[in-house]
């Protein structure tokens, strides 16, 4: 049975239209960035989540708190958030207690978005094996619902920043038929969410990133 996180998520009544939009409620829903050990820059993309929350509030009718909340992966506070975001360029280490806490969070209804900021891949794959030894990341097909929420991405996740010429890919961990972790790889979505002045991305590129982010949020809040 799905466990709801905190008073706001417990009271959440989601109503979706045929366009997949999420209706506004009278309270603020909380999302957060994950802080982890290992020396990697978990704090990267400081303006990303506030901008994504603001975009979702404007375009999807959500009422997401725009504060950039931070939660440690092993903290019981993790259960206060229905969507958590993990990013960085380098090393990441989960202790046994971190891995157990994250597994409990994800298997009881939480949703993790891992966003490779280039350099995270070899570390996150190892650490998520601590969380789900029985699962492997699988590439999601382009017809997966996460690409067809409020916005349509018939070719899957968009490429936001070019680093090494590899295609953007979206992977997932699927537990008992439910997508519990979405891994955006070689896309750099979070950089596209940041203030325009930080990376000087064209408006159309930032809009693609924000729309894909809104789809992830929409999916996380409606996939019961």
Buried (B, 14 or more C-beta within 10 A) or exposed (E): EEEBBBEBBEEBEEEBEEEBBBEEBEEBBBBBBBBBBEEBBBEBBEBBBBBBBBBBBEBBBBBBBBEBBBBBBBBEBBBBBBBBBBBBBBBBBBEEEBBBBBBBBBBBBBBBBBBBBBBBBEBBBEBBBBBBEEBEBEEBEEEBBBBBBBBEBEEBBBBBBEEEEEEBBBBBBBBEEBBBBBBBBBBBBBBBBBEBEEBEBEEEBBBBBBBBBBBBBBBBBBBE
